[in-house]
Amino acid sequence: MTKARNWTLREDRADYFSIVDEAVLTLNLGIRRRSGAVEHLGKYRLDLRDLSARGFVNHRDDGEFTVQINHANGRDFTLGTRQGVATPLAPFRVA
């Protein structure tokens, strides 16, 4: 069982990235709206090895992973490392 991380995106920023060392990331994701309210978006489970093999996550030389989440206007969330290389985040939602 992996430890769940809590990430809060910001509506006024189009992307968020972090470096993690887990191969499977359990993520409780929220977004801080411009009003200041935090909206819970769901819980996601990301197999970072698989996502790295598919080009959506960067597997670094030190064994860690760079994870980047992007959104358009606080919706349409994607996971990707480079512009034009992304996958929708929705299929990875578990709760």
Residue pairs with C-beta under 8 A, 6 or more apart in sequence:
2 22
2 24
2 25
2 26
3 22
3 26
4 26
4 27
4 28
4 43
5 20
5 25
5 26
5 27
5 28
6 27
6 28
6 30
7 16
7 18
7 27
7 28
7 29
7 30
7 69
8 29
8 30
8 31
8 32
8 38
9 16
9 29
9 30
9 31
9 32
9 41
9 69
9 71
10 16
10 31
10 32
11 31
11 32
11 33
11 34
11 73
11 74
12 34
14 70
14 71
14 72
15 68
15 69
15 70
15 71
16 68
16 69
17 66
17 67
17 68
17 69
18 66
18 67
19 60
19 64
19 65
19 66
19 67
20 48
20 64
20 65
20 67
21 63
21 64
21 65
22 48
22 65
23 47
23 48
23 49
23 65
24 45
24 46
24 47
24 48
25 44
25 45
25 46
25 48
25 65
25 67
26 43
26 44
26 45
26 46
27 43
27 44
27 45
27 46
28 40
28 42
28 43
29 40
29 41
29 42
29 43
29 44
29 69
29 89
30 38
30 39
30 40
30 41
31 38
31 39
31 41
31 71
31 74
32 38
33 39
33 74
41 77
42 93
42 94
42 95
43 93
43 94
43 95
44 89
44 92
44 93
44 94
45 92
45 94
46 57
46 67
46 79
46 92
48 57
48 59
48 65
48 67
49 59
51 57
51 79
51 87
52 58
52 59
52 65
54 87
55 81
55 85
56 79
56 80
56 81
56 85
56 86
56 87
57 65
57 66
57 67
57 68
57 79
57 81
58 65
58 66
58 81
59 65
60 66
66 81
67 79
68 79
68 80
68 81
69 77
69 78
69 79
69 89
70 77
70 78
70 79
70 80
70 86
71 77
71 78
76 88
77 88
77 89
77 90
78 86
78 87
78 88
78 89
79 86
79 87
79 88
79 89
79 92
80 86
80 87
